[in-house]
Amino acid sequence: MSKRISFDTTLQVRDTCLCLSVQRAARALARSFDDALRPAGLTNGQFSLLMALNRPKPPAMAPVAQLLAMDRTTLTAALKPLEREGLVRIEPDPADKRSRLLTLTDKGHAVLARALPIWQELHSAVEGSLAEINPDTLRTGLKNLGSP
């Protein structure tokens, strides 16, 4: 016979669980940024990925996956539509043919340039809505949670 957990416990978890709170906030933020970035033709995830590729030299997949907290398979799947749209180029690394380098194309740079002011405006509004929470303290806490 199974032991039932009380509904009061369910309410306690609902009201105190950091994981649930972060998930809910992440989903709400993602929806807001998806809606805002739609006119630029991007989702918030695509914006983050393109921004991760905006470097002086094309990165390999591993550091990009690590930055975005993705496994390589998920990164590969996320890159496919961006490559089809001509925003990203995936090429063998001349130094190691097994490795792939990720290049933001001119079209990718243009889309990112259109999206950046949209992101900046919403990001500023989100930070402003945090009231008595210091955004830098929040970022530090979230980074600490995400570090191995």
N, C-alpha and C positions, 0 to 999 in steps of 0.2 A: 504494500500500500504506500502511495506517495504522500509525502508531507506537503501541505499547501503553504505557500508564503502569503502572509497577510497583505491586504490591499494597502494598509498603512505603510508597509515596507515598499511597495510599488511606488507610492507617492513620495516616500523619502528618496528613493533612487532617482525618480523623475526630477526632484527638486535639488538634488545635491551632486549628481553624477557629472564630473568634469567632461568625460568622454561624450556623453549625450549633449551637454551644453555646447561643446566645441563643434560637434557634428551639425547640430541645428544652426549654429551661427555660420558655419562654413557653407551649408546649403543655402541659407538666406543670402549671404554675400555673393555666392556663385550665381544665384538667380539675378541679383541686382546687376552684377557686372556683365552677365550674359545679355540681359536686356539692354544695357547701355551700349555695349560693344556691337550689337547686332547691325546697326547702320554701317559699321566698318567691315562687316562680313566675317566677324570673328566671335568665338566664344571666349570666356575668360581663360579657359585652359589653353586655347590656341594662342591667345595674347601672351600668356606666360611662357609658352614654348618658343614663340618667335622672339620674345625678349631675351630668353636664355641663349638664343643663337646669335644675338646682336653683339658680336665680339670682333676684335681686330683680326683674329685668325679663326678659321672654321674649327669648331670643337669636334671631338670624337663623341660617340654616343654615350659612353660610360659616364663622363662628368656631367653631361646634360641630364641623364637619367637620375644621377645622384642629387643634383641640384633640385630637380622637380619631385624627388622622392617617388620615383617610378621604377619599375623593373624594365629591362630592355624590351621585352615583348610589348608592354603597354606603350612605351615610347615609340616603338616601330609602328604600332597601330595608330597612334596619334599623329605621326608624321605623314602617313599615306595620303590623307586628304589635302594636306598642305603641299605635298609634292605634286599631286594631281593638279592643284590650282596654280602651280608654278611659283609658289611662295618660298619653297625650300628645295634645295638640291642635295641629294645623298650620293656621295661618290666614294670610291675606294681611297684609302689613305695611301699615298705613294710610298710612304715609309713602311707600311704594314698592310698588305693587300687584304688581310682578314678583317681589318678595322674599317669603319666607315666614318667619313667626315661630313658634317652637316653645315651647309652653307645657306645663308639667307640671301635670296635672289634680289635683284633690283625691285621686282614687283613685291616681294616680301617686305623690303624696306619701306616701300611706298604705303603698303597697307598698315604696317606698324606705325608709320608717321601719322597716318589718319587716325589710328586708334589711340595713340598716346594722349592727346588732349582730352579725349573722352574719359580715359582711365584716370588722368590727373584730377579732373573735376570731380568724378565720383569718389575717388580715393580721399580727396580733401574733405568732401562732405561726410564720408564714413568716419574719418578721424575726428571731425568736428562733433559728430553725434555721440562720441564716447563719454561725454560729460566729464566726470571726475576721474576717469581712467586715463592714465598717461599712455599714449600710443607706443612710445618707446619701451616702456615697462611691459606692456602687453606683448609686443614683438619679441622681446627678450624671453619672456615666459614661454611663449609658443615655440621659439627656437630651441629652448631647453627641453621642452617636451618632445620635440622632433629629433633630437640628437641621440645617436646610439649610446 
